[in-house]
Amino acid sequence: MENAATTLGLTVDRHARKGLFAKVAWGLIAVIVMLAALVVARDYGRRRAYEALQARAQGTAELNAVLLRTVLEKQRSLPFVLSQDRDVISALSSRSGSMLQLVNRKLESLIPGTRSAVIYLLDADGVALASSNWREPTSFVGTNYSFRPYYTRAVIAGEAEHYALGTVSKRPGLYISKRIDGPLGLLGVIVVKLEFDELEADWRRNSDPSLVVDQRGIVLVTSVPEWRFMTEGSIPADQMGPIRESLQFGDAPLEPLSINPARPHSQPDIVQARLPGATKSEEFVRVQASVPTTSWTLQLLTPAAPVVAEATRSAQLLALTVLAPILGLAAFLLRRRGLAQRRAREQEAARFELERRVAERTADLSTAHAELVMQAEERQKTETKLQTVQQELVQANRLAILGQVTAGVAHEINQPVAAIRSYADNAGMFLGRNQVEPVKDNLKAIAGLTERIGSITEELRTFSRKGTSDAGPISVSDVIEGAMLLLGSRFRQRAGQIITQAPPADIKVHGNRIRLEQVLINLMQNALEATEGGPASKISVRCAITDNEVELIVCDNGPGIPEAIMQALFTPFNTSKDRGLGLGLVICHDIVAEYGGRIEVDSSAAGTKFTVHLPRVN
């Protein structure tokens, strides 16, 4: 039977190892397939997201470029029309004040309809003769613009377009100029300035960050005002000088934009850009569209991170949705096959296992029974020894207390004995005089003194008795009075001031009077030793009463408990006294805990306070 069981056990172990290996292998394959599917789905989702973003952004960029071209074409026709205007030609020819005033008003009236920023007329020398802003303090009339490229180019080529910062208004815009000729040649130049504030505002409201750059890569028009007059890259020093001299961009620093390719030479063009006010760079898809009839290029940045993340999640979720049922079905079939094989092996092993367990169980039960009997006997012996040792420690502590208070108790007895002797002598003297009433008074006093001596000796006898009676409701005032009966004389001899405040007799706690007196005497003696006696010492014993608890408080004005002793105050043999054993507080702690209470200690350089918490008995 044993050989067959061993052989069967080896077979079962071998099959179990094979099954475990198959599970692990299948798990690894499933994990690898799942990870590969997630990677493929991630790449697919990112690619599709970038393609969709590029297509959408390209459409928006081309629409913005068309809109920009429409704005430009509308303004380009205006200089041509004005160059043929008879009033303008007459004003240039005659320089008549009335004609110039007429042209001023005409140019002013064109501003609302054309939405031009300003229209002004220059003479052959480049001096402004009339302007649409002639009423304003910043009127261009009388200003010489012969140095501006839009004037010089128009004189040479007949017309010109020049984007620059206004020398008076300090506002950027496109200057469109047209030469005006007379019978004798050049008469002057008409200039229309176009500002793109409304267009930029439309871009900010309706599309992603957009910017228009010239052939040098300088940003001219943008939906992000902070990017204006920044550059795509660093401008060479040989080009920077002429730009500065022309005052085309004023004193703008022409610093590079914080737009960097995230993937060089990638399609679509993915860049990292940090928008004004942002703490870190974000990923964008950048598209470009040429602005017809200009040398400008419009660029559009579309945020990619949210769309790419969502597309990636969707692709991976789809992959999991498709792959999870397939893997789950395969795992189910494999598990079903494994379970069938395991059930067959288990049925084969069940019969042998049952017989083996019956024999082993019988032997185990016999052994366990014997061990339990032995452990129970050992535990009973140990508990008996522990109780004996605890009782011996408590009794030894009581005897040690009695040894310390013996002298004081003797003094308490000697005083009534001396008084009895005096009363007896007086009684004999009164009898000799046949005075009966004084004799009765003396005998009554003697009887009271003998009762006091009896109460002291009874307290000593009770306190020294080995063992204790059962616990029950006891008066807290009886505990305090019993402790003071044993310690009162010693305290009056050594302590400067002892204050006791006993509660009403009906305030009771659950416990044993003698054992609680032992706790209180230990605490009071520790207080006396801490203050070292003398007139400055002060010890108080009082009670604080709540609905559910009575607090017995012993305070002294000693130097306090050292920190090293305080850390393990209720640990056996932990003491600061030269001849102490360190067991008094341990015994107090165990007695109070046995009655469902606790002891708290608060010590500082100003003194020590022990608070004994005991459950109140209603």
FIDRENKOL-429112 format. One record per residue (C-alpha): residue in one letter; y, z, x; residue number from 1. Coordinates in nm, 3 decimals. Layout:
<volums>
("A",(Y,Z,X),NUM)
...
</volums>
This chain:
<volums>
("M",(0.000,0.000,0.000),1)
("E",(0.243,0.092,0.277),2)
("N",(0.169,-0.232,0.473),3)
("A",(0.215,-0.444,0.161),4)
("A",(0.540,-0.268,0.077),5)
("T",(0.665,-0.318,0.433),6)
("T",(0.577,-0.691,0.425),7)
("L",(0.744,-0.729,0.086),8)
("G",(1.052,-0.546,0.208),9)
("L",(1.084,-0.779,0.509),10)
("T",(1.050,-1.082,0.280),11)
("V",(1.316,-0.949,0.044),12)
("D",(1.549,-0.878,0.336),13)
("R",(1.500,-1.230,0.471),14)
("H",(1.578,-1.387,0.134),15)
("A",(1.877,-1.156,0.089),16)
("R",(2.017,-1.263,0.426),17)
("K",(1.971,-1.627,0.333),18)
("G",(2.146,-1.574,0.003),19)
("L",(2.432,-1.392,0.174),20)
("F",(2.468,-1.669,0.430),21)
("A",(2.474,-1.930,0.151),22)
("K",(2.746,-1.738,-0.033),23)
("V",(2.957,-1.701,0.280),24)
("A",(2.914,-2.070,0.367),25)
("W",(3.005,-2.178,0.014),26)
("G",(3.306,-1.946,0.016),27)
("L",(3.429,-2.093,0.346),28)
("I",(3.381,-2.447,0.219),29)
("A",(3.568,-2.367,-0.103),30)
("V",(3.854,-2.207,0.088),31)
("I",(3.879,-2.504,0.328),32)
("V",(3.872,-2.754,0.042),33)
("M",(4.134,-2.553,-0.149),34)
("L",(4.364,-2.524,0.153),35)
("A",(4.328,-2.895,0.232),36)
("A",(4.407,-2.983,-0.129),37)
("L",(4.714,-2.758,-0.125),38)
("V",(4.838,-2.918,0.199),39)
("V",(4.786,-3.270,0.067),40)
("A",(4.949,-3.178,-0.266),41)
("R",(5.242,-3.020,-0.083),42)
("D",(5.302,-3.331,0.128),43)
("Y",(5.263,-3.558,-0.174),44)
("G",(5.499,-3.347,-0.383),45)
("R",(5.762,-3.336,-0.106),46)
("R",(5.742,-3.714,-0.053),47)
("R",(5.777,-3.790,-0.423),48)
("A",(6.064,-3.540,-0.457),49)
("Y",(6.254,-3.693,-0.163),50)
("E",(6.202,-4.044,-0.302),51)
("A",(6.325,-3.940,-0.648),52)
("L",(6.626,-3.761,-0.498),53)
("Q",(6.712,-4.062,-0.284),54)
("A",(6.692,-4.300,-0.580),55)
("R",(6.907,-4.079,-0.800),56)
("A",(7.160,-4.008,-0.523),57)
("Q",(7.182,-4.376,-0.431),58)
("G",(7.267,-4.467,-0.789),59)
("T",(7.533,-4.196,-0.804),60)
("A",(7.680,-4.303,-0.467),61)
("E",(7.704,-4.666,-0.572),62)
("L",(7.869,-4.563,-0.899),63)
("N",(8.123,-4.352,-0.709),64)
("A",(8.189,-4.644,-0.471),65)
("V",(8.254,-4.876,-0.766),66)
("L",(8.486,-4.618,-0.920),67)
("L",(8.676,-4.589,-0.590),68)
("R",(8.703,-4.966,-0.566),69)
("T",(8.841,-4.983,-0.923),70)
("V",(9.110,-4.731,-0.834),71)
("L",(9.200,-4.928,-0.520),72)
("E",(9.214,-5.265,-0.697),73)
("K",(9.442,-5.127,-0.967),74)
("Q",(9.691,-5.011,-0.705),75)
("R",(9.665,-5.322,-0.485),76)
("S",(9.812,-5.544,-0.754),77)
("L",(10.126,-5.331,-0.782),78)
("P",(10.286,-5.417,-0.441),79)
("F",(10.221,-5.787,-0.505),80)
("V",(10.392,-5.775,-0.846),81)
("L",(10.690,-5.577,-0.713),82)
("S",(10.732,-5.813,-0.417),83)
("Q",(10.806,-6.093,-0.673),84)
("D",(11.038,-5.880,-0.887),85)
("R",(11.391,-6.028,-0.907),86)
("D",(11.560,-5.686,-0.919),87)
("V",(11.382,-5.574,-0.604),88)
("I",(11.472,-5.897,-0.421),89)
("S",(11.832,-5.874,-0.544),90)
("A",(11.863,-5.513,-0.428),91)
("L",(11.734,-5.607,-0.082),92)
("S",(11.969,-5.906,-0.062),93)
("S",(12.289,-5.744,-0.193),94)
("R",(12.240,-5.379,-0.101),95)
("S",(12.450,-5.312,-0.409),96)
("G",(12.458,-4.948,-0.518),97)
("S",(12.409,-5.039,-0.881),98)
("M",(12.112,-5.259,-0.803),99)
("L",(11.952,-4.994,-0.582),100)
("Q",(12.002,-4.739,-0.859),101)
("L",(11.835,-4.980,-1.102),102)
("V",(11.538,-5.021,-0.866),103)
("N",(11.515,-4.639,-0.827),104)
("R",(11.477,-4.600,-1.202),105)
("K",(11.235,-4.891,-1.226),106)
("L",(11.009,-4.746,-0.954),107)
("E",(11.033,-4.403,-1.115),108)
("S",(10.926,-4.545,-1.454),109)
("L",(10.616,-4.707,-1.302),110)
("I",(10.467,-4.378,-1.174),111)
("P",(10.322,-4.243,-1.506),112)
("G",(10.156,-4.571,-1.599),113)
("T",(10.018,-4.660,-1.256),114)
("R",(9.941,-4.301,-1.149),115)
("S",(10.069,-4.381,-0.802),116)
("A",(10.187,-4.089,-0.591),117)
("V",(10.510,-4.258,-0.485),118)
("I",(10.657,-4.612,-0.467),119)
("Y",(10.941,-4.693,-0.228),120)
("L",(11.130,-4.994,-0.091),121)
("L",(11.201,-5.044,0.282),122)
("D",(11.457,-5.283,0.426),123)
("A",(11.390,-5.514,0.717),124)
("D",(11.455,-5.227,0.960),125)
("G",(11.209,-4.992,0.788),126)
("V",(11.470,-4.770,0.623),127)
("A",(11.394,-4.662,0.264),128)
("L",(11.654,-4.801,0.026),129)
("A",(11.497,-4.696,-0.307),130)
("S",(11.214,-4.463,-0.405),131)
("S",(11.044,-4.330,-0.717),132)
("N",(11.115,-3.977,-0.596),133)
("W",(11.489,-4.037,-0.554),134)
("R",(11.569,-3.736,-0.779),135)
("E",(11.358,-3.490,-0.574),136)
("P",(11.476,-3.283,-0.275),137)
("T",(11.209,-3.457,-0.068),138)
("S",(11.337,-3.806,-0.159),139)
("F",(11.234,-4.080,0.084),140)
("V",(11.570,-4.263,0.045),141)
("G",(11.740,-4.299,0.383),142)
("T",(11.430,-4.216,0.587),143)
("N",(11.326,-4.459,0.862),144)
("Y",(10.958,-4.555,0.844),145)
("S",(10.963,-4.836,1.097),146)
("F",(10.716,-4.646,1.316),147)
("R",(10.449,-4.628,1.045),148)
("P",(10.158,-4.872,1.082),149)
("Y",(10.173,-4.980,0.719),150)
("Y",(10.527,-5.115,0.785),151)
("T",(10.461,-5.285,1.117),152)
("R",(10.137,-5.444,0.996),153)
("A",(10.295,-5.568,0.673),154)
("V",(10.582,-5.727,0.870),155)
("I",(10.332,-5.904,1.093),156)
("A",(10.050,-5.986,0.849),157)
("G",(10.229,-5.988,0.517),158)
("E",(10.038,-5.691,0.377),159)
("A",(9.866,-5.376,0.503),160)
("E",(9.666,-5.069,0.400),161)
("H",(9.685,-4.748,0.597),162)
("Y",(9.540,-4.402,0.517),163)
("A",(9.747,-4.117,0.663),164)
("L",(9.914,-3.782,0.607),165)
("G",(10.265,-3.807,0.460),166)
("T",(10.538,-3.722,0.711),167)
("V",(10.753,-3.561,0.439),168)
("S",(10.510,-3.451,0.166),169)
("K",(10.232,-3.355,0.409),170)
("R",(9.984,-3.487,0.152),171)
("P",(9.716,-3.741,0.248),172)
("G",(9.690,-4.078,0.078),173)
("L",(9.642,-4.453,0.113),174)
("Y",(9.961,-4.654,0.178),175)
("I",(9.943,-5.011,0.039),176)
("S",(10.235,-5.229,0.162),177)
("K",(10.353,-5.585,0.093),178)
("R",(10.614,-5.790,0.280),179)
("I",(10.906,-5.932,0.080),180)
("D",(11.061,-6.257,0.207),181)
("G",(11.389,-6.429,0.121),182)
("P",(11.536,-6.770,0.200),183)
("L",(11.623,-6.659,0.551),184)
("G",(11.302,-6.472,0.619),185)
("L",(11.210,-6.099,0.607),186)
("L",(11.399,-5.896,0.348),187)
("G",(11.190,-5.576,0.342),188)
("V",(10.856,-5.410,0.255),189)
("I",(10.742,-5.251,-0.074),190)
("V",(10.505,-4.953,-0.030),191)
("V",(10.276,-4.786,-0.285),192)
("K",(10.112,-4.454,-0.192),193)
("L",(9.784,-4.370,-0.362),194)
("E",(9.651,-4.011,-0.363),195)
("F",(9.291,-3.937,-0.460),196)
("D",(9.324,-3.589,-0.614),197)
("E",(9.201,-3.694,-0.960),198)
("L",(8.914,-3.893,-0.815),199)
("E",(8.805,-3.602,-0.595),200)
("A",(8.826,-3.367,-0.894),201)
("D",(8.602,-3.604,-1.094),202)
("W",(8.350,-3.608,-0.810),203)
("R",(8.350,-3.228,-0.793),204)
("R",(8.282,-3.204,-1.166),205)
("N",(8.027,-3.480,-1.204),206)
("S",(7.832,-3.522,-0.880),207)
("D",(7.705,-3.356,-0.567),208)
("P",(7.921,-3.322,-0.250),209)
("S",(8.072,-3.664,-0.171),210)
("L",(8.284,-3.789,0.119),211)
("V",(8.437,-4.118,0.232),212)
("V",(8.463,-4.188,0.606),213)
("D",(8.641,-4.466,0.791),214)
("Q",(8.494,-4.679,1.071),215)
("R",(8.566,-4.397,1.319),216)
("G",(8.372,-4.143,1.114),217)
("I",(8.680,-3.946,0.999),218)
("V",(8.658,-3.799,0.646),219)
("L",(8.938,-3.940,0.430),220)
("V",(8.841,-3.862,0.070),221)
("T",(8.598,-3.584,-0.028),222)
("S",(8.501,-3.359,-0.316),223)
("V",(8.495,-3.070,-0.064),224)
("P",(8.863,-3.018,0.039),225)
("E",(8.763,-2.821,0.349),226)
("W",(8.590,-3.131,0.492),227)
("R",(8.901,-3.353,0.479),228)
("F",(9.001,-3.489,0.826),229)
("M",(8.675,-3.361,0.981),230)
("T",(8.449,-3.606,1.167),231)
("E",(8.086,-3.710,1.164),232)
("G",(8.069,-3.662,1.539),233)
("S",(8.294,-3.591,1.836),234)
("I",(8.570,-3.853,1.888),235)
("P",(8.601,-3.979,2.248),236)
("A",(8.908,-3.863,2.437),237)
("D",(9.038,-4.220,2.486),238)
("Q",(9.051,-4.260,2.105),239)
("M",(9.182,-3.912,2.031),240)
("G",(9.512,-3.972,2.217),241)
("P",(9.630,-4.270,2.011),242)
("I",(9.529,-4.094,1.688),243)
("R",(9.741,-3.792,1.777),244)
("E",(10.040,-4.010,1.874),245)
("S",(10.027,-4.200,1.545),246)
("L",(10.053,-3.873,1.345),247)
("Q",(9.803,-4.032,1.105),248)
("F",(9.632,-3.698,1.041),249)
("G",(9.909,-3.461,1.146),250)
("D",(9.781,-3.169,1.350),251)
("A",(9.434,-3.160,1.186),252)
("P",(9.176,-3.045,1.446),253)
("L",(8.937,-3.337,1.370),254)
("E",(8.636,-3.112,1.431),255)
("P",(8.278,-3.232,1.363),256)
("L",(8.118,-3.154,1.026),257)
("S",(7.835,-2.901,1.011),258)
("I",(7.594,-3.174,0.897),259)
("N",(7.293,-3.232,1.123),260)
("P",(6.980,-3.443,1.076),261)
("A",(6.687,-3.224,0.979),262)
("R",(6.439,-3.500,1.061),263)
("P",(6.579,-3.763,1.296),264)
("H",(6.510,-4.124,1.194),265)
("S",(6.340,-4.011,0.871),266)
("Q",(6.355,-4.198,0.543),267)
("P",(6.508,-4.075,0.327),268)
("D",(6.786,-3.929,0.543),269)
("I",(6.736,-3.549,0.526),270)
("V",(7.014,-3.336,0.675),271)
("Q",(7.101,-2.969,0.715),272)
("A",(7.455,-2.892,0.595),273)
("R",(7.648,-2.572,0.542),274)
("L",(7.894,-2.585,0.255),275)
("P",(8.221,-2.387,0.278),276)
("G",(8.161,-2.025,0.180),277)
("A",(7.784,-2.047,0.237),278)
("T",(7.617,-1.810,0.484),279)
("K",(7.348,-2.052,0.596),280)
("S",(7.270,-2.421,0.606),281)
("E",(7.087,-2.593,0.322),282)
("E",(6.876,-2.908,0.306),283)
("F",(7.028,-3.220,0.151),284)
("V",(6.926,-3.583,0.101),285)
("R",(7.209,-3.804,0.231),286)
("V",(7.269,-4.156,0.101),287)
("Q",(7.542,-4.403,0.192),288)
("A",(7.716,-4.685,0.009),289)
("S",(7.979,-4.923,0.142),290)
("V",(8.309,-4.930,-0.045),291)
("P",(8.375,-5.301,-0.118),292)
("T",(8.695,-5.460,0.021),293)
("T",(8.739,-5.169,0.267),294)
("S",(8.593,-5.054,0.598),295)
("W",(8.506,-4.722,0.438),296)
("T",(8.161,-4.575,0.373),297)
("L",(8.086,-4.334,0.091),298)
("Q",(7.828,-4.063,0.156),299)
("L",(7.661,-3.840,-0.105),300)
("L",(7.470,-3.517,-0.031),301)
("T",(7.215,-3.412,-0.289),302)
("P",(7.063,-3.058,-0.261),303)
("A",(6.693,-3.097,-0.185),304)
("A",(6.548,-2.746,-0.160),305)
("P",(6.518,-2.657,-0.532),306)
("V",(6.384,-2.999,-0.636),307)
("V",(6.142,-3.021,-0.343),308)
("A",(6.017,-2.666,-0.404),309)
("E",(5.961,-2.738,-0.774),310)
("A",(5.786,-3.068,-0.700),311)
("T",(5.568,-2.899,-0.438),312)
("R",(5.473,-2.622,-0.681),313)
("S",(5.394,-2.873,-0.955),314)
("A",(5.179,-3.085,-0.723),315)
("Q",(4.992,-2.783,-0.591),316)
("L",(4.945,-2.647,-0.942),317)
("L",(4.807,-2.982,-1.052),318)
("A",(4.570,-2.985,-0.753),319)
("L",(4.452,-2.634,-0.838),320)
("T",(4.415,-2.726,-1.204),321)
("V",(4.190,-3.019,-1.116),322)
("L",(4.002,-2.860,-0.827),323)
("A",(3.947,-2.510,-0.964),324)
("P",(3.714,-2.613,-1.251),325)
("I",(3.511,-2.834,-1.016),326)
("L",(3.469,-2.557,-0.760),327)
("G",(3.406,-2.306,-1.038),328)
("L",(3.130,-2.523,-1.189),329)
("A",(2.968,-2.573,-0.849),330)
("A",(2.985,-2.198,-0.781),331)
("F",(2.836,-2.127,-1.124),332)
("L",(2.541,-2.359,-1.065),333)
("L",(2.478,-2.217,-0.720),334)
("R",(2.499,-1.862,-0.851),335)
("R",(2.267,-1.942,-1.139),336)
("R",(2.010,-2.080,-0.896),337)
("G",(2.049,-1.779,-0.670),338)
("L",(2.014,-1.537,-0.962),339)
("A",(1.692,-1.703,-1.074),340)
("Q",(1.547,-1.674,-0.724),341)
("R",(1.662,-1.315,-0.693),342)
("R",(1.510,-1.216,-1.030),343)
("A",(1.175,-1.353,-0.919),344)
("R",(1.190,-1.155,-0.595),345)
("E",(1.303,-0.843,-0.777),346)
("Q",(1.017,-0.863,-1.026),347)
("E",(0.773,-0.903,-0.741),348)
("A",(0.914,-0.601,-0.562),349)
("A",(0.957,-0.382,-0.872),350)
("R",(0.591,-0.279,-0.900),351)
("F",(0.561,-0.178,-0.536),352)
("E",(0.898,-0.001,-0.546),353)
("L",(0.803,0.199,-0.856),354)
("E",(0.486,0.338,-0.699),355)
("R",(0.669,0.422,-0.376),356)
("R",(0.949,0.599,-0.559),357)
("V",(0.712,0.811,-0.765),358)
("A",(0.548,0.946,-0.450),359)
("E",(0.878,0.992,-0.265),360)
("R",(1.048,1.147,-0.565),361)
("T",(0.780,1.411,-0.600),362)
("A",(0.812,1.508,-0.235),363)
("D",(1.194,1.499,-0.250),364)
("L",(1.208,1.722,-0.554),365)
("S",(0.988,1.982,-0.388),366)
("T",(1.197,1.976,-0.072),367)
("A",(1.525,1.983,-0.264),368)
("H",(1.412,2.279,-0.474),369)
("A",(1.324,2.480,-0.166),370)
("E",(1.654,2.392,0.002),371)
("L",(1.854,2.486,-0.309),372)
("V",(1.683,2.823,-0.334),373)
("M",(1.754,2.887,0.035),374)
("Q",(2.118,2.777,0.007),375)
("A",(2.172,2.996,-0.301),376)
("E",(2.033,3.299,-0.119),377)
("E",(2.247,3.229,0.189),378)
("R",(2.559,3.181,-0.021),379)
("Q",(2.492,3.505,-0.211),380)
("K",(2.451,3.692,0.118),381)
("T",(2.769,3.537,0.258),382)
("E",(2.973,3.620,-0.053),383)
("T",(2.842,3.978,-0.047),384)
("K",(2.936,4.014,0.320),385)
("L",(3.279,3.863,0.259),386)
("Q",(3.349,4.101,-0.031),387)
("T",(3.234,4.394,0.180),388)
("V",(3.456,4.294,0.470),389)
("Q",(3.753,4.242,0.240),390)
("Q",(3.703,4.583,0.080),391)
("E",(3.669,4.743,0.425),392)
("L",(3.994,4.577,0.540),393)
("V",(4.177,4.696,0.228),394)
("Q",(4.039,5.049,0.269),395)
("A",(4.127,5.051,0.640),396)
("N",(4.480,4.942,0.553),397)
("R",(4.506,5.227,0.301),398)
("L",(4.384,5.483,0.551),399)
("A",(4.630,5.349,0.808),400)
("I",(4.908,5.392,0.552),401)
("L",(4.793,5.748,0.477),402)
("G",(4.797,5.824,0.849),403)
("Q",(5.158,5.705,0.872),404)
("V",(5.280,5.900,0.566),405)
("T",(5.086,6.225,0.629),406)
("A",(5.375,6.404,0.797),407)
("G",(5.611,6.315,0.515),408)
("V",(5.359,6.423,0.250),409)
("A",(5.309,6.751,0.430),410)
("H",(5.684,6.805,0.418),411)
("E",(5.682,6.724,0.045),412)
("I",(5.413,6.993,-0.008),413)
("N",(5.572,7.254,0.223),414)
("Q",(5.895,7.253,0.026),415)
("P",(5.736,7.355,-0.310),416)
("V",(5.507,7.607,-0.129),417)
("A",(5.812,7.777,0.026),418)
("A",(5.981,7.776,-0.314),419)
("I",(5.668,7.931,-0.476),420)
("R",(5.672,8.207,-0.216),421)
("S",(6.037,8.280,-0.289),422)
("Y",(5.984,8.276,-0.667),423)
("A",(5.678,8.509,-0.628),424)
("D",(5.881,8.758,-0.420),425)
("N",(6.161,8.750,-0.676),426)
("A",(5.912,8.801,-0.960),427)
("G",(5.775,9.117,-0.783),428)
("M",(6.127,9.251,-0.742),429)
("F",(6.209,9.190,-1.111),430)
("L",(5.882,9.363,-1.218),431)
("G",(5.984,9.667,-1.015),432)
("R",(6.305,9.672,-1.222),433)
("N",(6.115,9.617,-1.549),434)
("Q",(6.307,9.290,-1.605),435)
("V",(6.054,9.074,-1.791),436)
("E",(6.262,8.764,-1.873),437)
("P",(6.352,8.674,-1.511),438)
("V",(5.986,8.719,-1.420),439)
("K",(5.887,8.468,-1.694),440)
("D",(6.141,8.218,-1.563),441)
("N",(6.012,8.253,-1.207),442)
("L",(5.650,8.210,-1.320),443)
("K",(5.749,7.898,-1.518),444)
("A",(5.919,7.755,-1.206),445)
("I",(5.610,7.836,-0.998),446)
("A",(5.393,7.652,-1.252),447)
("G",(5.619,7.343,-1.228),448)
("L",(5.604,7.346,-0.848),449)
("T",(5.226,7.375,-0.850),450)
("E",(5.212,7.073,-1.084),451)
("R",(5.424,6.875,-0.835),452)
("I",(5.191,6.976,-0.549),453)
("G",(4.898,6.873,-0.766),454)
("S",(5.053,6.532,-0.842),455)
("I",(5.111,6.471,-0.468),456)
("T",(4.756,6.566,-0.372),457)
("E",(4.614,6.367,-0.667),458)
("E",(4.814,6.060,-0.555),459)
("L",(4.675,6.105,-0.201),460)
("R",(4.321,6.147,-0.327),461)
("T",(4.346,5.846,-0.559),462)
("F",(4.508,5.625,-0.295),463)
("S",(4.243,5.712,-0.034),464)
("R",(3.948,5.658,-0.269),465)
("K",(3.723,5.370,-0.159),466)
("G",(3.699,5.083,-0.404),467)
("T",(3.919,5.022,-0.708),468)
("S",(3.889,5.027,-1.080),469)
("D",(3.915,4.712,-1.293),470)
("A",(4.248,4.537,-1.335),471)
("G",(4.449,4.569,-1.654),472)
("P",(4.803,4.610,-1.787),473)
("I",(4.994,4.859,-1.569),474)
("S",(5.354,4.975,-1.573),475)
("V",(5.569,4.847,-1.288),476)
("S",(5.770,5.170,-1.288),477)
("D",(5.443,5.368,-1.223),478)
("V",(5.375,5.147,-0.918),479)
("I",(5.725,5.210,-0.776),480)
("E",(5.707,5.586,-0.848),481)
("G",(5.363,5.616,-0.685),482)
("A",(5.482,5.437,-0.371),483)
("M",(5.797,5.652,-0.351),484)
("L",(5.588,5.966,-0.399),485)
("L",(5.397,5.883,-0.078),486)
("L",(5.687,5.739,0.120),487)
("G",(5.989,5.923,-0.019),488)
("S",(6.004,6.200,0.242),489)
("R",(5.951,5.957,0.532),490)
("F",(6.224,5.726,0.402),491)
("R",(6.469,6.013,0.350),492)
("Q",(6.409,6.128,0.708),493)
("R",(6.441,5.787,0.878),494)
("A",(6.629,5.545,0.652),495)
("G",(7.005,5.551,0.620),496)
("Q",(7.002,5.437,0.255),497)
("I",(6.709,5.376,0.015),498)
("I",(6.787,5.229,-0.326),499)
("T",(6.526,5.203,-0.601),500)
("Q",(6.575,5.050,-0.943),501)
("A",(6.265,5.101,-1.158),502)
("P",(6.235,4.891,-1.476),503)
("P",(6.162,5.041,-1.819),504)
("A",(5.816,5.189,-1.860),505)
("D",(5.713,4.919,-2.108),506)
("I",(5.746,4.640,-1.846),507)
("K",(5.386,4.574,-1.747),508)
("V",(5.192,4.332,-1.529),509)
("H",(4.824,4.251,-1.490),510)
("G",(4.662,4.425,-1.192),511)
("N",(4.535,4.752,-1.046),512)
("R",(4.792,5.029,-0.986),513)
("I",(4.647,5.152,-0.655),514)
("R",(4.620,4.800,-0.507),515)
("L",(4.973,4.707,-0.616),516)
("E",(5.100,5.037,-0.473),517)
("Q",(4.929,4.936,-0.146),518)
("V",(5.122,4.603,-0.154),519)
("L",(5.455,4.776,-0.220),520)
("I",(5.394,5.045,0.048),521)
("N",(5.311,4.774,0.305),522)
("L",(5.633,4.586,0.228),523)
("M",(5.846,4.905,0.227),524)
("Q",(5.700,5.023,0.560),525)
("N",(5.765,4.679,0.713),526)
("A",(6.126,4.706,0.592),527)
("L",(6.161,5.053,0.745),528)
("E",(6.019,4.934,1.079),529)
("A",(6.242,4.623,1.070),530)
("T",(6.561,4.829,1.029),531)
("E",(6.438,5.082,1.292),532)
("G",(6.582,5.370,1.083),533)
("G",(6.922,5.523,1.143),534)
("P",(7.230,5.571,0.925),535)
("A",(7.311,5.196,0.914),536)
("S",(6.973,5.095,0.774),537)
("K",(6.953,4.995,0.411),538)
("I",(6.640,4.929,0.204),539)
("S",(6.627,4.844,-0.164),540)
("V",(6.345,4.813,-0.416),541)
("R",(6.429,4.648,-0.749),542)
("C",(6.286,4.431,-1.028),543)
("A",(6.390,4.105,-1.191),544)
("I",(6.235,4.033,-1.530),545)
("T",(6.187,3.700,-1.710),546)
("D",(5.991,3.605,-2.023),547)
("N",(5.672,3.522,-1.831),548)
("E",(5.712,3.692,-1.495),549)
("V",(5.814,4.012,-1.317),550)
("E",(5.967,3.986,-0.970),551)
("L",(5.925,4.294,-0.746),552)
("I",(6.187,4.259,-0.470),553)
("V",(6.201,4.453,-0.139),554)
("C",(6.510,4.389,0.078),555)
("D",(6.627,4.523,0.413),556)
("N",(6.922,4.462,0.643),557)
("G",(6.711,4.424,0.957),558)
("P",(6.743,4.144,1.214),559)
("G",(6.508,3.912,1.025),560)
("I",(6.167,3.765,1.107),561)
("P",(6.139,3.546,1.424),562)
("E",(6.086,3.176,1.353),563)
("A",(5.756,3.169,1.544),564)
("I",(5.617,3.450,1.322),565)
("M",(5.769,3.299,1.006),566)
("Q",(5.573,2.973,1.050),567)
("A",(5.239,3.157,1.006),568)
("L",(5.347,3.475,0.829),569)
("F",(5.037,3.513,0.612),570)
("T",(4.789,3.412,0.885),571)
("P",(4.557,3.690,1.012),572)
("F",(4.651,3.856,1.344),573)
("N",(5.002,3.708,1.339),574)
("T",(5.237,3.998,1.419),575)
("S",(5.553,4.084,1.614),576)
("K",(5.460,4.453,1.650),577)
("D",(5.326,4.580,1.983),578)
("R",(5.040,4.775,1.820),579)
("G",(5.008,4.583,1.494),580)
("L",(4.699,4.384,1.392),581)
("G",(4.880,4.134,1.171),582)
("L",(4.661,4.207,0.864),583)
("G",(4.902,4.396,0.633),584)
("L",(5.077,4.091,0.488),585)
("V",(4.749,3.898,0.471),586)
("I",(4.599,4.177,0.257),587)
("C",(4.912,4.187,0.040),588)
("H",(4.897,3.809,-0.007),589)
("D",(4.528,3.821,-0.109),590)
("I",(4.582,4.110,-0.355),591)
("V",(4.878,3.940,-0.526),592)
("A",(4.696,3.603,-0.539),593)
("E",(4.392,3.775,-0.697),594)
("Y",(4.615,3.880,-0.989),595)
("G",(4.762,3.531,-1.032),596)
("G",(5.085,3.597,-0.844),597)
("R",(5.252,3.488,-0.522),598)
("I",(5.477,3.623,-0.247),599)
("E",(5.796,3.448,-0.131),600)
("V",(5.991,3.536,0.183),601)
("D",(6.357,3.468,0.262),602)
("S",(6.465,3.585,0.608),603)
("S",(6.780,3.542,0.815),604)
("A",(6.982,3.733,1.073),605)
("A",(7.136,3.935,0.785),606)
("G",(6.799,4.071,0.666),607)
("T",(6.472,3.991,0.496),608)
("K",(6.377,3.971,0.128),609)
("F",(6.015,3.979,0.003),610)
("T",(5.972,3.876,-0.363),611)
("V",(5.638,3.949,-0.532),612)
("H",(5.591,3.732,-0.844),613)
("L",(5.343,3.878,-1.097),614)
("P",(5.254,3.749,-1.447),615)
("R",(5.407,3.967,-1.715),616)
("V",(5.188,4.125,-1.984),617)
("N",(5.354,4.133,-2.328),618)
</volums>
